[in-house]
Amino acid sequence: MKKYLAFMLAATLATSAPVANVFADDTTPEAKTEATEENKEEVTDEKQEENKEEVTDEKQEEKQEENKEEVTDKKQEETPALVIAPAPAAPAAKAKAVPSTAKMTVNGKEAAVHAYNVSDYTYFKLRDVAAVVTGTTANFEVSYDEQARTITLTKAAAYTGKADTKALSGEKTALLSNQKVVLDGAEVKLTAYNIDGYNYFKLRDLGAALGFEVTWNAETKTIGIAADELAPEEQKEETPATEEQKEETPAAEEKQGEEAEKQDESTATTPVVTDETK
């Protein structure tokens, strides 16, 4: 019996040894080194991926910032800077008037009218301008109210007079005029100078008020007026004053009307040397 028990104990110990070895750490140093290297590689790979993601995110952020800056720069380039032009100087109360050497054309055809240069601007007679734009959509009539001392302009009415083609000569003294001008019943402010008893006006003022364009050709030194031509039937409808109406107009009123003419036609803001349509 003792022998049997000793045998069984020995057998039990023999079979339990391998089981114990299962739980024992039988990893060799080489295996441990390999496992460590694998872990290092895994950690390195993870780090590299994280770094790549971080670099990608940073690049995207930098790109977005660059795009924002480019858009901002483009907007700034496209948006014109606000430039506040200096207010034009008030016309002098007294100035020198010199006959202008500039030519004038109306729709490309030369017009024989004369003007004065005053403080680098060109001033024309009002009635001369009325005469040269007759036959266009900018035509207007000029009259003078002696009692009210007022020049009256009427749009879309044929001018019945003629332009003064007499050449101007010599230097004159120009005095700032306070002549009242009424256009279609409403008073308009036009810069004018009185020269030798006649009023001369800036051409651009008249163009803005009466509806014609003013241009300046520096090469040919030519002031241009542009306005649509009236159709032949429209020109016929504009009947000039009858002989009876002319007889009713006193000579004094005609003279004053001519004076008003001078003021009005000097509306060509033409510098002597620079752009005459200024």
Beta strands, then each sheet from edge to edge (+ up, - down):
strand 1: 94-99
strand 2: 103-106
strand 3: 109-111
strand 4: 115-118
strand 5: 121-125
strand 6: 140-145
strand 7: 150-155
strand 8: 172-176
strand 9: 180-183
strand 10: 186-188
strand 11: 192-195
strand 12: 198-202
strand 13: 213-217
strand 14: 222-226
sheet 1: 1+ 4- 5+ 12- 11+ 8- 1+
sheet 2: 3+ 2- 14- 13+
sheet 3: 6+ 7- 9- 10+
end
